[in-house]
Amino acid sequence: MRMKACWPAPERNKQPILEQLRRCLPESGTLLEIASGSGQHAAYFSEQLPNWTWLPSDIDPENLASISAYCEDSRSDNLRPPVSLDVRSHDWPVPQVDAVFNANMIHIAPWPCCLAMLDGVARYLRPGGVFMLYGPFRIGREHTAPSNASFDAKLREQNERWGVRDMEDVVQHAASVGLAFVEQVPMPAHNQTLVFHAGQTERTLAPRRQP
């Protein structure tokens, strides 16, 4: 049975995220999306970025079924079937890629999963490639809004190993594995997009738009 999920958050944030993808990504290449969730982002972004081969992934069987359903209905020939990917594995079932994107995963997973994801991105992202990480973050060890503080508390009530992460901790570990922090982009609803490059290759980014 086809299980095509539709979640509110991807519908709300897909356009602002698309603007950042268009600004930060090169003209073409292969992109790995980690933790694609329902598949809504993969379906939308692959259609809007036809020069990019979009490779979705997830660990949850229900999510993989939903992503597959979106792939089947997609009008884009650049959207690949999803792969089952556990970021904690050393060997990921993917090729070397030109870009990696992840949204809203690290606060609903134990901290070691974030570290493992960064390690894997560094292994599979080609030199000069772009890694974009979207979601809520604490900045300067402080929440950016009261709503994020409440959200963090609810997450930790659900699972003590979950929670909104400190941007500085993410940036520090990324640097230790060769992912150079380029910029932090404020997004709607008190979220952020963090942009990294593999290695020390620098790219000139267009001026960022206000959310």
Secondary structure, 3 states (H helix, E strand, C coil): CCCCCCCHHHHHHHHHHHHHHHHHCCCCEEEEEECCCCCHHHHHHHHHCCCEEEEEEECCHHHHHHHHHHHHHCCCCCECCCEECCCCCCCCCCCCEEEEEEECCHHHCCHHHHHHHHHHHHHHEEEEEEEEEEECEEECCECCCHHHHHHHHHHHHHCCCCCCEEHHHHHHHHHHCCEEEEEEEEEHHHEEEEEEEECCCCCCCCCCCCC
